[in-house]
Amino acid sequence: MDTERSPLACPFPDAPKIAGVLPRVARAGYKDWGRCDLTYVELAEGTSVAGVFTNNVCCSSEVELGREQVLLGRTRALVVNAGNSNAFTGYRGREAVEAIMGQVATHLGCEPSDVFVSSTGVIGVPLPKDKAQAGLEAAFAAAECTWEDAARTIGTTDTFAKGAVATAMVGGTKVTLVGIVKGSGMIAPDMATMLGYVFTDAAVEPAYLQACLSAASEATFNCITVDGDTSTSDTVLAFATGKADNTPLASSGDPGADAFAAALHDVCRQLSHLVVRDGEGAQKFIEIAVSGAVDDASARGIGLAVANSPLVKTAIAGEDANWGRVVMAVGKAGEPADRDRLSIGFGGIWAARNGLPLADYDEGPVTAHLKGREVTVEIDLGLGDGRATVWTCDLTHGYISINADYRS
């Protein structure tokens, strides 16, 4: 995080400790940078785990193994490597992950399958096992760190540490959730995005935790985009230690289950928005609200087509009220749309209604809205009750500068 802080950055929240969770950080030296780049989190015995992963077919060994491990439902530790994605590295990448899992398992006296590993950074370079081993030994001996330290350590091109907190009452017991995430570029919805981790002291059975996380991800992480590119390493994991001693949640009908699900959704929403706010080169946070679609899925598809359009994103970067570019993006989305029913607006001001520009349309207030840091685009298709909200950022010269020099 040695780049200029995003103008859309948010302060890190006051994130409390979570019973049964012990985070530590260390410097493995995966890249030539003077900061910690390995995060190690010990989890209490019996901790439930759930996860969602990228659909990128060139995924890393970490993702392949994670998909298998999450089916077991329980975990003891998490390791996150920053600076090297270990993706597209063949058997050497797999060996590196298995070596990390084995080292942590020996340290904790658990099974290797109890240890989750994530890696993020440059693709195509095998993770150096010697650096990982030394970094882990340093992490084992390190003092407990803050959540902000952990969030900063998992970052790559991130310009600020990202975290979120929520609480819920579950059957008369207060439970706490803390989440951290990294992500700035190569962000597009495809199951989950970036690397994100949510920790809670709630007692939640793995199957229900998975149901909650999948639903939350669908409406948050899967509704953001920075550049339309989906990483080989995208992972979101949720861990529930059970240390709050509430009656374990096993289904949506249990007392307090709805409150827990809402809190998890809230944390995921906060984290997903922070990623967009740190989009590489971003100067504006953009919300695209789609209504009147044939169904919710269609509405999301249209929203993402608009959010991923370079022409829309650059127009907003230039504070140009060119609503015709939104019309173009709606039309290319591949979803049901009717030109003569389509309405487009910005910041609550309609520019076009039912396929025609408004006769009294005044571009001045829209231009003023586009000069702000937060921009809203409204789209009404006039076809049905489908709705969705998608979040993105503008596209600036900064994005090119960051990615042109990414490996240096």
JOGIRA-V65520 format. One record per run of one state. SS is the DSSP state (a for helix, b for strand, c for the rest). FROM is the first residue (numbers start at 1). LEN is the number of residues. If there is no record, write none. Layout:
ss=[SS/SS]
from=[FROM/FROM]
len=[LEN/LEN]
This chain:
ss=[c/b/c/b/c/a/c/b/c/a/c/a/b/c/a/c/a/c/b/c/b/c/b/c/b/c/b/c/a/c/a/b/c/b/c/b/c/a/c/b/c/a/c/a/c/a/c/a/c/b/c/b/c/b/c/a/c/b/c/b/c/a/c]
from=[1/21/27/38/54/61/71/74/85/90/109/112/115/123/129/142/147/154/162/171/173/183/188/189/195/201/204/205/206/220/221/224/226/235/241/249/250/257/278/285/294/296/308/310/318/324/333/339/342/343/347/349/354/356/358/363/371/374/381/386/394/397/405]
len=[20/6/11/16/7/10/3/11/5/19/3/3/8/6/13/5/7/8/9/2/10/5/1/6/6/3/1/1/14/1/3/2/9/6/8/1/7/21/7/9/2/12/2/8/6/9/6/3/1/4/2/5/2/2/5/8/3/7/5/8/3/8/4]
